[in-house]
Amino acid sequence: MAIISAIVGSVTKLWTNHQNSKDALSERTTDLIKSKESHNHTWELAALAGEGFELKVIRLIAFIEVTLGTAISVVSPEYGAELWTSLALVPGWVIGLKVTIFGWAFGSTPIKNAAAGLVGGVIKFKDK
């Protein structure tokens, strides 16, 4: 029973933290929209724009795909060897496409946030 309580408590805490971060993001976005003094609020709003569920799904698939082969190799070396041999038959362009998609999924939000910060910090807009 203690294990179930610990799992439920952890899930509840994760959900509460998730909701708190969504509320904080919503509050920050509202403040930026109302702000007339922030000249780079458009960039900040773009940086705060939430990523869609698609990126999370692609990240999860990438993580499972990369981790599953290793886990199979550890649990059953015979199947792992067969898996890696089979993966060697995949054409290079397919692997390149997957690397591009996974790189985009893992890098799109950090790059967007860095670009928004760079533009907001480097370009000084004049007051109207």
Number of C-alpha atoms within 10 A of each C-alpha: 5 7 8 9 10 11 11 12 12 12 12 12 12 12 12 12 12 12 12 12 12 13 12 12 15 15 12 15 18 12 12 18 14 11 11 9 9 14 17 17 19 14 18 21 17 14 19 17 15 12 12 8 9 10 17 13 12 16 18 14 13 19 12 13 11 11 12 13 16 16 13 15 17 12 10 11 13 11 14 18 14 12 15 13 11 10 12 10 8 10 9 10 9 10 12 11 11 13 13 12 16 19 13 15 19 16 11 13 17 11 13 16 17 12 16 20 15 12 13 18 10 8 10 10 10 6 7 4
